[in-house]
């Protein structure tokens, strides 16, 4: 079984992810909304704006997780998403994880704090979705330099 990343590493990855999401949302949310507002004078209602954010972030996370089990922040912190057996998670399982992560984080981070009491130190949304975060081993080691 792969080692589990410490809570501090996972929180650091989440903080870094939030910074990266500012860029994602700037390009895919703010610019279209500015164009609608300034160009057409249209302001979407709050539910439509929240739905837009949910869909944009869903596409980002599902694409990253399905492609390689990692977002850019997870790559940086050497964290990978998989199933408890170590297999690659299926798209429906990843979609469930994404949907469950919203209330897990939004309700004062209760789903994140769950990891402090979980037997495998997994977040609540991972436990419910059948996924887990593992520490990804270094796959590339630099070879010693040799003279030509």
Secondary structure as UniProt FT lines:
FT   HELIX           7..25
FT   HELIX           26..30
FT   HELIX           31..34
FT   HELIX           35..40
FT   HELIX           46..68
FT   HELIX           72..76
FT   TURN            77..78
FT   STRAND          79..82
FT   TURN            84..85
FT   HELIX           91..106
FT   TURN            107..109
FT   HELIX           110..113
FT   HELIX           114..116
FT   TURN            119..120
FT   HELIX           124..129
FT   STRAND          132..135
//
